[in-house]
Amino acid sequence: FPHKATTAPRIPSTRLALHHFDTSYSLHLGALWPSVRAALLCEQKYGALLNNFAAADLVPQELEVLNATDFISEAHQKVQQWQQGAAVGEVARGCQDGSGEGRTVMQAEMMAQAEMSPPLCTSISSKIKCYTFPRGDITRFRPARLDSLGLLDYYLMDAASLLPVMALNVQPGDFVLDLCAAPGGKTLALLQTGFCGHLAANDVSISRTKRLYEVLHSYVPKEVRDTVSVTSYDGRDWAQVKGDTFDKVLVDVPCTTDRHSAMEEHNNIFHKRRTKERQMLPMLQLELLMAGILAAKPGAELVYSTCSLSPLQNECVVERALDIAEAQFNIRIHVEDLSHFRMLFQDTFSFFSDCRLGELVLPHLTANFGPMYFCKLRRM
């Protein structure tokens, strides 16, 4: 008889991940799941985060010739148009007696948006510039180049990763904590605001912290690097290190990294050997978010983010943290409304409209960014 294999053939981790996603996300996303699934399995889209510290004045023109645009400054222009539209609407209302079909739904929306506009303008740092190609355009960016100072001119990243940074709304002189900072894209974006009085960039993994150092050295001049302290603590212990200290806290937690898990065998959390680690993720995420809350000053703002579609890693973690903060620490947390991000950035990203808390960018074939979940909290 032929010798029978004693072990079943190993199922690829990517297939295990997809099977898991098919089971849970078809329930969570319903009819949207097939298109999100298709996008997860296609090439990811990138944005080019301009390096404000580099001497690279010609880069914007170079990118604009290729038909890329800065999606953040486009959002600013949108706000200005809404405000102008609202002003025009006011005049028009004065001229007519309100009869007829003059005030369309569109106008009503414009009015509502314009009333929201002042916080919109202030809540998005125009110092962050990120170029993306239009919907449906899958052009790739050239690799980053060195400028005359030896700094790279832009950083390629999932443009949706900038949304948590913009939601944090760093103000001049803020003490900022990036609790799970490696590999460094969001840390770099926080520095691009030019507002961090001090930035504590922490990551438990020494090897990933090394990557963070590389990013800082490649993109940031020494005088700015000197305002950053890089550490490798277990983020869960951060409150014991420095409690009640920070004005702004970013808690960008380890997660199932859905896109990576669906596409790459290497370092895949769905590998059979990592089952326990994967099952413990929501607990780890909760502990990290709690540490972030305790590290924040009263009145401070936090953003919790993941690159997963899973409600168990997203809204559920936030809800548990709110309960624990109140019950165990007598800390009240307010969940801030970020729905204006959906309006501002709907031309660039595809948002899920049914999040109980926070916002979720869904991968989409014509706008293949994300997944990126982010929720903003204020410690009262």
KADASUL-V304029 format. One line per field, one symbol per residue. ss: DSSP state (h for helix, s for strand, l for the rest). psi: psi as a letter, one per 20 degrees, with the letter a starting at -180 (. if undefined). burial: 1 if it has 24 or more other ideal C-beta (glycine too) atoms within 12 Angstrom, else 0. A space follows every 50 residues. Layout:
ss: ???
psi: ???
burial: ???
This chain:
ss: llllllllllllhhhhhhhhhhhhhhhhhhhhhhhhhhhhllllllssss llllllllhhhhhhhllssshhhhhhhhhhhhhhhhhhhhhhhhhlllll llllhhhhhhhhhhhhhhhhhhlllllllssssllllllllllllsllll lslsssslllhhhhhhhhlllllsssssllllllhhhhhhhhlllsssss sslllhhhhhhhhhhhhhhllhhhhllsssslllhhhhhhhllllsssss sslllllhhhhhhllllllllhhhhhhhhlhhhhhhhhhhhhhhhsssss ssssssllllllllhhhhhhhhhhhhhhhlllssslllhhhhhhhlllls slllllllsssslsllsllllssssssssl
psi: qqppphqqqppqhhhgghggghghhhggicihghhggghhjrpqqrqooq oiiqnlhigggghhhijqqohghhhghgghgggghggghgghhhhqjira kgnrhggggggghhhigghgghjooihppppqqrpiokqqqqqqqqahij qqhrpprohhiighghhhlpqpiqpppohmhqiighgggghhhjiogppo oqphpghhhghggggghhipqghhhijppprlrohhjhhhgnqlhqhppp nnqqajmggghihphplpijphijgggghighgggghggghgghiqqpir qqppqrlqiphhieghggggggggggghikpppppqpjhhhgghjihgqo qpikpgqaqppppqhimlraqopqppqpo.
burial: 00000000000011011101100010011001101110111001111111 11110100110010000111111111011001101100100000000000 00000000011011011001101111111111100000001001000000 11111111111111111111000111111111111111111111110111 11110001100110110111000110111111101101100110111111 11111111111110000111000000010011111111111111111001 11111111111111111111110010000010101101111111110111 110010111111110011111111111110
